[in-house]
């Protein structure tokens, strides 16, 4: 077995690096809306997969320079209330569909934007109405994203009271100057204040998010981030490597200056930083559970949303720009609030684009997403899809093995640490030829 070799040093260019779905979003089409309607028209045959519920809260105090999600920073209380009413109307319609009726969510996720931007009363009213339409009492996980500067004591209590089990705190960095340069709304003192309140409320799981390679991040700063994280002792840590999608503020600045390479750390440096963080976390008793996550106690700290979704669960997404998966059909809602509102007023599903997947595409999707966990069992795919993935992907696996990035042992594909840190780069090798593209969104 050759020594593990990291990919060649490359600057960070604009575009999406992180792979979250397959086939790529760029192959979804506005012409496929009828497939969505058809998917919801009948229930699953036999035992249905797990059902998840996602709610998109697209409001923020400030738009981060690296953000590429649909967010608004200019909406007043009445406009926010109207939007939340619209999402409840959407859920009311979807809960009556034959595919959803009678089922209960296995997991619920509030993402954004900033879900914690909502007031305690807005959160309570929204979730009460949602639970009345689609009860959560059987859900194993209620996950919720939060921005430190929005978490006063009443807000934290309200989040716990609505049933949230995993609170994810978007810290990103512990240095005020770097937070400011990157457009983050919060500062370090708010992180510690919020974390203390969160721990006092006794959430089942507290996750913190970090980003490796933010604007003007340095070696010294990254080491301090690792130290500060270990001091907090969260239940889990998620570390993303900074990318620069085309609809970010950073890319707009690059375009204006004619630069092809983003003014952030190169990929080799970002991967090394994450590797150093993972090593420090492991030395402190954490377990690395994916290319991005470390957990303190794998027996009780889970990512139900991630694992279920990557395993083929149905996902009902509510709100502007949200993504859904229904009986093999992927789709995204309309990406502007006004368009989303008008579609609901007209009695239409607010679909922007969709794709009817094939059995082969669903197999590849599940395979590449499970690769991000660092270990894939061939027997699972033989049982579920009737496919021997070791034979199907023999040449790709052999090449990646020769690069020192994975091993195959006893019917399991196991990525090395260097392979795990660059896993998103490896996944394109398993795409069908027609889906190989630089444009994944």
C-alpha positions, 0 to 999 in steps of 0.5 A: 500500500503506497503512502497516502498522498493528498491532492495537488495544491490548488487555489480556491476557485469559484464554484460549488465543491460540496456535493449534497445530492445526485444527479447534480441540481443543474440537471433538474428542470422546470419541465418536470413539475408533473412528476412531483404531482404524480409522486404525491398522488399515491402512497408508497407500495409496501413499507415506506422509507423514513419521512423527514420534514424540512422548514426553511427560515430565510431571514438573517440579521446580515448576509455573510459574504460566503453565503449562497442560500436564499436569505432576506435581511430586509423583512419586517415582522408583518412580512415574516408572519405572512411568510410563516403563514404561507409555509403552514398553508403549504404543509396543510396542502401537502399533509393531505396528499396520499404520499404523506397522509397518515405518516409521521416525520422520523426527523424534522429540520429547521434551516436557513437563513437563521431559524433563531431569527424568529421570536419566541412567540413566532417559533411557538405559534409556527411549530404548534400549527405544524404539529397539528397538521403533521404530528412530531411525537414519533420523531427521533430528531428535531434539529435547529440551526442558530446564530449566536447573536440571536439567542437571548434566554427567552429564545433559547428556552422557546427553542427547547420548549418546541422540542428541539433535540439537536441545536447547531450553533453557527460559530464558524470562527472565534476571532472577532476580526475574521467574523467581521471581515467575512460578514458574520453578524455575531461576535465572540462574546455572543458565542460564549453567552449563547453557549452557556444558555444552551447548556443550561437548558439541557439540549440532548445534543449541541453541535458547533459549526466551524469553517476552515479557510475563511477570509484572512484566516491564519495558521495561528487563528486556526489553532486557536479555533481548535483550542476554543472548541476543545474548551467548550466540549460540544457533543459534536463539531461540524467543520466545513472547508470554505468554498466560493459559490457564484452567488456569494459576495466573495465571488462578486468581489472576485469578478469585479477585480478579474481574479480567478482565485478566491482570496482564501486558503488553498485546498491543501491548507484547508484539508490540513487544517481539518486534519489537524482539528480531527486529530486534536478532537480524536486525542480528546476522545471524539470519533470522526463520523464523516468528512465533516463531523466529530462526535463525543459519544457515537452511542448517543450523538446522532445525525438522523437528518443526515443519515436518513436523507443519505439513505433514501428517505422522503423529505418534505421541504417547506418554504421558499427555495427548499429542497424535497425528495418524494418517491424518487423525485427530487424537486426545489421550491420557487426561490423568491418569496413573491413567486412562492406566495403567488403559487400558493394563492393560485392553489399550485405547488410552488415548484421551481425545478424537479427531476425524476430519478432512475433506480440506477441514479438513486443507487449512485446517489446513496453510494456517493453520499454514504462515501462521505461517512468514510465507510460503505458496506457492499452488502447493503447495496446488494440487498437494497439495489441488487448491485455489487458495487465492488464490481460496478465501480471496480476501476474507480475504486482501484484508482482511488486505492492506488492514490492511497485514499481508500482501502477495500476490506471484507466487503467494505470500502473504507476511506483513509483520513486523507481520502475522507478530507477530499471526499467531495473531489472523489465522488465525481468519478462515480457519476454517470457520464452524462452527469459529469459537469463542473456546474453542480447547482 
